[in-house]
Amino acid sequence: MGLDRKTCYIFGDLRLDADERVLKRGGEIVPLPAKVLDVLTLLVANNGTVVSKNEILEAVWPDSFVEESNLTQSVYALRRALGTGPDGRSFIETIPKRGYRFAAEVKLAGECAGSPEAENTTPKVSGVVPRKSFRKTAMLAIAAVITFGLATFLTARYLSPMPSAPVETVKFQRLTFAGDISFPVLSPDGKSIAYVKDGSIYLQDVASGSSVKLDIPDIKKFGNLQFSTEGDSIFFRNEDGFDAGGDLFQVSRFGGQAKRVADRIWSTVGFSPDGRSFSFVRFYPEVGEWALLVRSLESGEEQKLLGRNQPFSIYRSGYPAWSPNGDRIAVVEQSPDPVNSSAIVIVDVQTHSDQKLKTERFVQIEQLAWTPDSSGLIISARENNRFFQLWSMSLKSGEIRPITNDLSIYRNISISADGKRLLARQFSTYSHIWVADGADLKALRQVTFGNLNRDGSAGITWAPDGKVVYSTRIMGDIDIWSVIPGNGIRKQLTANSGTNNENPFATADGRYIYFESTRSGTRCIWRSDADGSNPLQITFADGGTDFLPVVSPDGSLLFYIQRNPKSNILWRQSLIDGTREALTQPGKLYPAGFLAISGDGRYLAFENIRPDNRQPGKEIIILDVTGQTETRSMKIDSANEISFTDLGKSIDYFENSKAGAKFWRMPLDGAGEKKLLFELPKERIFDFAWSVDGGTLAISRGKQDTDAILLTGF
């Protein structure tokens, strides 16, 4: 039985157009890879019938040899995307040793655009529907978005690219719903969590969800929470100053007067199995050393187990994890390597010897927790173009498998003593593009839509033809898109599976778009025509990573920042003959981000991060590329992006806080005070750009929610 070209399958709140290969929920497109859609179409067309794995593989991958894991990944993606049916059950059933069955009631509409009144229940089909020739590409789904001006429906738990499938038995339970909690930690018995919210510590029962704010007098800051081994008290760090160590305190889990335990603690603490000692990280600025230490709770005696001299360090955001058998401590080592910036180090508590584990899969590792039998680790880490996810690693075999694989970020992990419950802080972010006339910046108008889209969060620019060009994350990859603000019509400009394409910059003549891309294996600067065609690699990283491209108004010069193991360098490269020149020297300036160019191409502005700077605020460097004027430095309270404006007389920037976002303008001559142009309470700004004529502002605007998530079945 073939599929009707006009057939629309309806199940739950979803509609599947079998011919156009578009899945919609509530009128909005649910983006799925082409092969995943093929699997869905086959299962839906045979609803109620078991389709064997071999039949699916032969139908969906007829001309290629693929492993069964490809099918497993596709089914996992579908379950994430579809959610559950009206009865709370999964749409797709696994039939052990046989295959899969689409278990929900399926209705048939003659036209996918037809009304629900025209729907009729389809009979169950015996036998497998042969795979039709799917000649249309996944771009049809994108075309549908463009045609109808619809946004992508994408929940944080639904989809991402899957190099390997997570454990299908993992269950998620959201424990908090405030959207702004920090430092969550799980008690050893797994029955309680503690976290920081609104400057206070809260204790919450897992089973009932009830919480209480702890009354802890005389303490104003709380960070890096950790339960004691017995779970009867909570340890926390009272952070002192900017990016510095603080004092460690202990308080009853019910609150009361806190007891000062130690000073100059730079990390969360990890307790020995007997609860008598704890491990932590401390920095010694006089010698530039990061050290792992163990301290006795009773005597206060300290012992150094491991040291790393700058530019290497021991990662301070995660706690040194003590193995349940008490013989080892696991820490994360930070290195200046731009490709693999961190590694896991296992330290023997008795001999102080250390072993570095092979973790080349990850570009960054944040936190660790041991499995109860001390045979493996739970890891919060990210691959090259992905968010921080949760992983399980066997120390014996070295095997690493994913626990989560979605579009959320997972940090602040802790595990119950029996290893059955895992707590993480889940970050869910969305942003959209908004525009406003420069004469009335408070009258912002939304031009892209969707649920948990990340439009513009990794770069935004204006093309001379009036289009906004921006980065967005769909299906786990970051790609470059454009949108016409007047009608919302969008177009995808890059499509490279498994890569990041970020921070676009449209040239003044409208011919090209320059952007960062990881498609060559290393982050470099690429160029495409304005419509996304003819991509060309422009820089080659030289053992580092190249980012933040900007181009002179005449199109002859490219400026970008290169990060390498020794320092960051600002480069100027000719787009005519390819020659380049370093505009900064290691040890003098430290370009880190926010690269902007003035309208006349004379000045560059960038954030300068000095290694010895421990003061709040951001240092902005104004560099005259002609060399006619001296380099200037200015200090602003905080910033996440900057841009020249007002004919180069000022810079605009924004700052985000818990209260919301503020958008500022500051004169460059120092003659006037900064001016607040507008603010967005309880929201964040991710990036912004002024139109070529300076008359219209585009911003990436949205929210980032952080809550505690409990995982079981991992």
Secondary structure, DSSP 8 states (H G I E B T S, - for coil): ----TT-EEEETTEEEETTTTEEEETTEE----HHHHHHHHHHHHTTTSEEEHHHHHHHHSTTS---HHHHHHHHHHHHHHH-B-TTSSBSEEEETTTEEEE-S--EEESSTTS-GGG-EE-----S--------S-THHHHHHHHHHT--EE--TTT----SS---TT-EEEE---SSB-EEEEE-TTSSEEEEEETTEEEEEETTT--EEE---TT----EEEEE-TTSSEEEEEE--SSS--EEEEEEETT----EEEEEEE-S--EE-TTSSEEEEEEEETTTTEEEEEEEETTT--EEEEEEEETT-EE-SSS--EE-TTSSEEEEEEE-S-SSS-EEEEEEETTT--EEE---TT-SEEEEEEE-TTSSEEEEEEE-TTS--EEEEEETTT--EEES--SSSEEEEEEE-TTSS-EEEEEEEEEEEEEEEETT-TT--EE---EES-BTTTT-EEE-TTS-EEEEEEETTEEEEEEE-TTT--EEE----TT-BEEEEEE-TTSSEEEEEE-TTSS-EEEEEETTS-S-EE----TTSEEEEEEE-TTS-EEEEEEE-SS-EEEEEEETTT--EEESS-TTT--EEEEEEE-TTS-EEEEEE--TT--SSSEEEEEEETTSSS--EEEEES--S-EEEETTTTEEEEEEEETTEEEEEEEESSSSS--EEEEEEET-EEEEEEE-TTS-EEEEEEEEEEEEEEEEE--
